[in-house]
């Protein structure tokens, strides 16, 4: 079969929002201007809401700080993390677009092996607009790319693929390591550019990183909750991984796919490993029980929407992870609050894929 045709990225400029969490001026956008300027930005300001965040001229954007989050969500604002990049998920909630691309403010444009600037956003859109193949692994990786196809022995009944919910990109330069690995490999840099995209198989979890990530908001948006982390919580830096584990269980249940690989961005700044260790300390222990929990998690066939799946998962978190730490009862309650807030800002008739009526500043 021929590779699937994909609309140029520019044609999706009215269907995609770029969500950026930040505590600083967004000078990094200058490097991204050729790729980002046609799109609408949703900036979620973390930390002190009285601090003024400067955005370069020429960008179309909304800026939300903690005061805005409290005003829009009221008591339900408690589910949005404070002093943690997990606050970015508020941007997902107020978006009105079909697709989301989220990136950290220390991520710059990478170059491919030929020296050409990589348009990460365009590659994410290609990933999202072509099907995934989670039920049978293709040894040529993504069969829908130019120059690739399904190999001999691949079942014809599965070649149509399934909708792609999430596109997970990678990083050159500073790897996404945990604190212990940072400490023992302080000078390690990722210089390998692997020209590949693959579907994460059904039943397989992976550590999702939020610094270079895109997803179909209409498909999976309510499951992209980055948890209750940061200030006042016993854990940080597990926000994107928590969302990834929940999302993957739900995608597997509903029959959707997740891609990882291209595109690459240039991760410019290594965070302090000692600060990270303090944030990650509990998670490093807890993950050894969390991952088996998600590996064993099943959802009843009656759960046919993302919201239903997520609420069912929250019940299982509360029932099975309280023994790990009482924090997970609090997190499970926050998961419920998140869905309630999502549905308030995104009215629907019970369908998990719907447009939004989010408030703008």
C-alpha positions as CSV (number, residue, x, y, z in Angstrom):
1,X,0.0,0.0,0.0
2,X,1.2,3.5,-0.7
3,X,2.1,5.9,2.2
4,X,-0.8,7.8,3.5
5,X,-1.1,11.4,2.2
6,X,-0.8,14.1,4.9
7,X,-2.0,17.7,4.8
8,X,0.8,20.2,5.1
9,X,1.2,21.4,8.7
10,X,0.3,24.9,7.8
11,X,-3.2,23.7,6.8
12,X,-3.8,22.8,10.5
13,X,-3.0,26.2,11.8
14,X,-6.7,26.7,12.8
15,X,-6.9,23.2,14.3
16,X,-3.9,23.1,16.7
17,X,-2.8,25.0,19.8
18,X,0.7,25.1,21.2
19,X,0.8,24.9,25.0
20,X,3.8,26.2,26.9
21,X,4.3,26.1,30.7
22,X,6.9,28.7,31.9
23,X,8.3,30.8,34.7
24,X,10.4,33.1,32.5
25,X,10.3,35.3,29.5
26,X,9.7,33.4,26.3
27,X,12.7,34.5,24.3
28,X,13.2,30.9,23.1
29,X,10.2,31.5,20.7
30,X,12.4,33.6,18.4
31,X,14.1,30.4,17.3
32,X,10.8,28.7,16.7
33,X,9.2,31.7,15.0
34,X,9.3,30.2,11.4
35,X,7.4,27.2,12.6
36,X,5.2,28.5,15.5
37,X,4.1,32.0,14.4
38,X,1.0,30.8,12.3
39,X,-0.4,29.0,15.4
40,X,-2.2,30.1,18.5
41,X,-0.2,29.7,21.8
42,X,-1.6,29.0,25.2
43,X,1.0,30.0,27.8
44,X,0.5,28.7,31.4
45,X,2.5,30.8,33.8
46,X,3.8,28.8,36.8
47,X,4.7,30.3,40.1
48,X,4.3,33.9,41.2
49,X,1.3,35.3,39.3
50,X,2.5,38.9,39.9
51,X,5.5,38.4,37.7
52,X,5.3,39.7,34.2
53,X,6.1,37.2,31.5
54,X,7.3,38.8,28.2
55,X,6.3,37.2,24.9
56,X,8.0,38.3,21.7
57,X,5.9,40.4,19.4
58,X,4.1,38.8,16.5
59,X,2.7,35.7,18.3
60,X,-1.0,35.1,18.8
61,X,-1.4,33.9,22.4
62,X,-3.4,33.6,25.6
63,X,-1.5,33.9,28.9
64,X,-2.9,32.3,32.1
65,X,-1.4,32.6,35.5
66,X,-2.5,31.1,38.8
67,X,-5.0,33.9,39.5
68,X,-6.7,33.1,36.1
69,X,-6.8,29.4,36.9
70,X,-8.5,30.1,40.2
71,X,-10.9,32.5,38.6
72,X,-11.9,30.1,35.8
73,X,-12.0,26.8,37.8
74,X,-13.0,28.1,41.2
75,X,-12.7,25.4,43.9
76,X,-11.8,22.9,41.1
77,X,-8.5,24.7,40.6
78,X,-7.1,22.5,43.3
79,X,-6.5,19.8,40.7
80,X,-4.0,22.0,38.8
81,X,-0.5,21.6,40.1
82,X,1.4,24.7,41.4
83,X,5.2,25.3,40.9
84,X,5.4,22.3,38.6
85,X,5.3,22.0,34.8
86,X,2.2,19.8,35.3
87,X,0.3,23.1,35.2
88,X,0.5,22.8,31.4
89,X,-2.6,20.6,31.4
90,X,-4.7,23.6,32.2
91,X,-3.9,24.7,28.7
92,X,-5.3,21.5,27.3
93,X,-8.5,22.1,29.2
94,X,-9.1,25.6,27.9
95,X,-8.0,24.9,24.3
96,X,-10.7,25.0,21.6
97,X,-8.7,23.0,19.0
98,X,-8.6,19.4,17.9
99,X,-4.8,19.0,18.4
100,X,-2.3,20.1,21.0
101,X,1.5,20.4,20.8
102,X,3.3,21.1,24.0
103,X,6.9,22.0,24.5
104,X,9.2,23.2,27.3
105,X,10.8,26.7,27.2
106,X,14.3,25.2,27.3
107,X,13.8,23.3,24.0
108,X,15.2,24.7,20.8
109,X,15.1,23.8,17.1
110,X,17.3,20.7,16.4
111,X,19.1,19.9,13.1
112,X,18.9,16.7,11.2
113,X,22.1,15.0,10.1
114,X,22.2,17.1,6.9
115,X,22.2,20.3,9.0
116,X,18.6,21.2,8.2
117,X,16.4,22.7,10.9
118,X,13.8,20.2,12.0
119,X,10.2,21.3,11.9
120,X,9.1,19.3,14.9
121,X,5.5,20.5,14.7
122,X,5.1,19.3,11.1
123,X,6.4,15.9,12.0
124,X,4.1,15.6,15.0
125,X,1.2,16.4,12.7
126,X,2.3,13.8,10.2
127,X,2.4,11.3,13.0
128,X,-1.1,12.2,14.3
129,X,-2.7,12.2,10.8
130,X,-1.4,8.7,9.9
131,X,-2.7,5.6,11.6
132,X,-0.9,3.5,14.2
133,X,-0.4,-0.2,14.3
134,X,-0.5,-1.3,18.0
135,X,-1.8,-4.8,17.4
136,X,1.1,-6.2,15.3
137,X,4.6,-4.9,15.1
138,X,5.9,-3.8,11.7
139,X,9.7,-4.4,11.4
140,X,10.0,-1.4,9.1
141,X,8.5,0.7,11.9
142,X,5.9,3.1,10.6
143,X,4.6,1.6,7.4
144,X,2.8,4.8,6.4
145,X,6.0,6.8,5.9
146,X,7.4,7.5,2.4
147,X,9.6,4.6,1.3
148,X,8.1,2.1,3.8
149,X,5.2,-0.4,3.8
150,X,4.0,-3.4,5.6
151,X,6.5,-6.3,5.5
152,X,5.8,-9.9,4.3
153,X,3.7,-11.7,6.9
154,X,1.9,-8.7,8.2
155,X,-1.9,-9.5,8.5
156,X,-3.9,-7.7,5.8
157,X,-6.8,-7.4,8.2
158,X,-4.7,-5.1,10.4
159,X,-3.1,-2.9,7.7
160,X,-5.7,-0.2,7.9
161,X,-4.4,0.7,11.3
162,X,-6.2,2.7,14.0
163,X,-6.4,6.4,14.9
164,X,-3.2,7.9,16.4
165,X,-4.0,9.6,19.7
166,X,-0.5,10.6,20.8
167,X,2.8,11.5,19.1
168,X,5.8,11.4,21.5
169,X,8.9,13.1,20.2
170,X,12.5,12.8,21.4
171,X,15.5,15.1,22.2
172,X,19.1,15.7,21.2
173,X,21.7,17.0,23.6
174,X,20.4,16.7,27.2
175,X,18.7,13.4,27.7
176,X,15.6,13.1,29.8
177,X,17.2,11.3,32.7
178,X,16.1,10.9,36.3
179,X,18.3,12.4,39.1
180,X,20.4,9.3,39.9
181,X,21.3,8.8,36.3
182,X,22.1,12.5,35.9
183,X,24.4,12.3,38.9
184,X,26.4,9.3,37.6
185,X,26.4,10.6,34.0
186,X,26.6,14.4,34.3
187,X,28.4,14.9,30.9
188,X,26.4,12.4,28.8
189,X,24.7,13.9,25.8
190,X,22.4,12.3,23.2
191,X,24.0,12.7,19.8
192,X,22.2,9.8,18.1
193,X,19.6,10.8,15.5
194,X,17.5,7.8,14.7
195,X,15.3,8.4,11.6
196,X,12.4,6.3,12.8
197,X,8.8,6.4,14.0
198,X,7.2,3.4,15.6
199,X,3.9,2.5,17.3
200,X,4.1,1.5,20.9
201,X,2.5,-2.0,21.0
202,X,-0.7,-2.6,22.8
203,X,-0.1,-3.7,26.4
204,X,3.3,-1.9,26.6
205,X,3.9,1.1,28.8
206,X,6.5,3.7,28.2
207,X,7.9,6.8,30.1
208,X,6.2,9.7,28.4
209,X,8.0,13.0,28.4
210,X,6.0,16.2,28.2
211,X,8.7,18.5,26.7
212,X,8.1,17.4,23.0
213,X,4.6,16.0,22.8
214,X,1.5,16.2,20.6
215,X,-1.9,14.6,20.8
216,X,-5.3,14.5,19.4
217,X,-7.2,16.5,22.0
218,X,-10.6,15.4,20.7
219,X,-9.7,11.7,21.1
220,X,-7.6,11.6,24.3
221,X,-7.7,15.0,25.8
222,X,-9.5,14.2,29.1
223,X,-6.9,11.5,29.9
224,X,-3.9,13.9,29.5
225,X,-4.0,15.0,33.1
226,X,-0.5,15.6,34.4
227,X,-1.4,14.8,38.0
228,X,-1.1,16.6,41.3
229,X,2.5,17.4,41.6
230,X,4.9,20.2,42.8
231,X,4.2,22.6,45.6
232,X,2.5,20.9,48.6
233,X,2.8,17.4,47.2
234,X,5.3,14.7,48.0
235,X,6.4,14.2,44.4
236,X,7.4,16.0,41.3
237,X,8.7,15.3,37.8
238,X,6.3,12.3,37.4
239,X,3.5,14.4,36.0
240,X,4.0,13.5,32.3
241,X,4.8,9.9,33.1
242,X,1.6,9.6,35.2
243,X,-0.4,11.0,32.2
244,X,1.4,8.6,29.9
245,X,0.6,5.5,32.0
246,X,-3.1,6.5,32.3
247,X,-3.4,7.5,28.6
248,X,-1.8,4.3,27.4
249,X,-4.1,2.1,29.4
250,X,-7.1,4.0,28.0
251,X,-5.8,4.0,24.4
252,X,-5.3,0.2,24.6
253,X,-8.8,-0.2,25.9
254,X,-10.4,2.0,23.2
255,X,-8.2,0.8,20.4
256,X,-6.1,3.9,19.6
257,X,-2.4,4.2,18.9
258,X,0.6,6.0,20.3
259,X,3.7,6.8,18.2
260,X,7.2,7.6,19.4
261,X,10.5,8.6,17.7
262,X,10.7,11.5,15.3
263,X,10.6,14.5,15.7
264,X,13.7,15.6,17.7
265,X,14.1,18.9,19.5
266,X,17.3,20.3,21.1
267,X,17.1,20.1,24.9
268,X,19.4,22.9,25.9
269,X,19.5,22.9,29.7
270,X,20.1,20.1,32.3
271,X,18.1,20.7,35.4
272,X,19.8,20.4,38.8
273,X,20.1,16.7,39.7
274,X,20.1,17.5,43.5
275,X,16.9,19.5,43.2
276,X,15.4,16.8,40.9
277,X,16.3,14.0,43.4
278,X,14.3,15.8,46.1
279,X,11.3,16.0,43.8
280,X,11.7,12.4,42.5
281,X,12.7,10.7,45.7
282,X,9.2,9.2,46.5
283,X,8.5,8.4,42.8
284,X,11.7,6.4,42.4
285,X,10.3,4.0,45.0
286,X,6.7,4.2,44.1
287,X,7.2,3.5,40.4
288,X,8.2,0.0,41.2
289,X,4.6,-0.6,42.3
290,X,2.9,1.9,40.0
291,X,4.1,0.3,36.8
292,X,2.8,-3.2,37.7
293,X,-0.5,-1.6,38.7
294,X,-0.9,0.0,35.3
295,X,0.3,-3.2,33.5
296,X,-2.4,-5.1,35.2
297,X,-5.1,-2.5,35.0
298,X,-8.2,-3.4,32.9
299,X,-11.3,-1.4,32.1
300,X,-14.8,-2.8,31.7
301,X,-16.4,-2.9,28.3
302,X,-19.0,-0.5,29.5
303,X,-16.4,2.3,29.5
304,X,-16.7,3.7,26.0
305,X,-15.6,7.3,26.5
306,X,-12.3,8.7,27.8
307,X,-14.1,10.3,30.7
308,X,-15.7,7.0,31.8
309,X,-12.3,5.2,31.4
310,X,-10.6,7.9,33.4
311,X,-13.1,7.8,36.3
312,X,-12.9,4.1,36.4
313,X,-9.1,4.3,36.6
314,X,-9.3,6.8,39.4
315,X,-11.4,4.3,41.4
316,X,-8.7,1.6,40.9
317,X,-6.0,4.1,41.9
318,X,-7.8,4.8,45.1
319,X,-8.6,1.2,45.9
320,X,-5.2,-0.3,45.0
321,X,-2.6,2.4,45.5
322,X,-3.6,3.7,48.9
323,X,-1.4,1.0,50.4
324,X,1.6,2.5,48.6
325,X,0.9,6.0,50.1
326,X,-2.1,8.0,51.2
327,X,-1.1,10.6,48.6
328,X,-2.7,8.4,45.9
329,X,-6.1,8.8,47.5
330,X,-5.6,12.6,47.1
331,X,-4.4,12.1,43.5
332,X,-7.5,9.9,42.7
333,X,-9.8,12.6,44.0
334,X,-7.9,15.1,41.9
335,X,-8.4,12.9,38.9
336,X,-12.2,13.1,39.5
337,X,-12.0,16.8,39.9
338,X,-10.1,17.2,36.7
339,X,-12.8,15.3,34.7
340,X,-15.5,17.4,36.3
341,X,-13.6,20.6,35.5
342,X,-12.9,19.4,31.9
343,X,-16.6,18.6,31.3
344,X,-17.7,22.0,32.7
345,X,-15.4,23.8,30.3
346,X,-16.1,21.4,27.5
347,X,-19.8,20.6,27.5
348,X,-20.7,17.4,25.7
349,X,-23.5,14.9,25.2
350,X,-21.5,12.1,26.7
351,X,-19.1,11.9,23.8
352,X,-15.4,12.1,24.7
353,X,-14.6,13.8,21.4
354,X,-16.0,17.4,21.5
355,X,-15.2,21.0,21.1
356,X,-14.7,23.4,24.0
357,X,-16.1,26.5,25.4
358,X,-13.0,27.5,27.3
359,X,-12.6,30.9,28.9
360,X,-10.0,33.2,27.5
361,X,-8.1,36.0,29.2
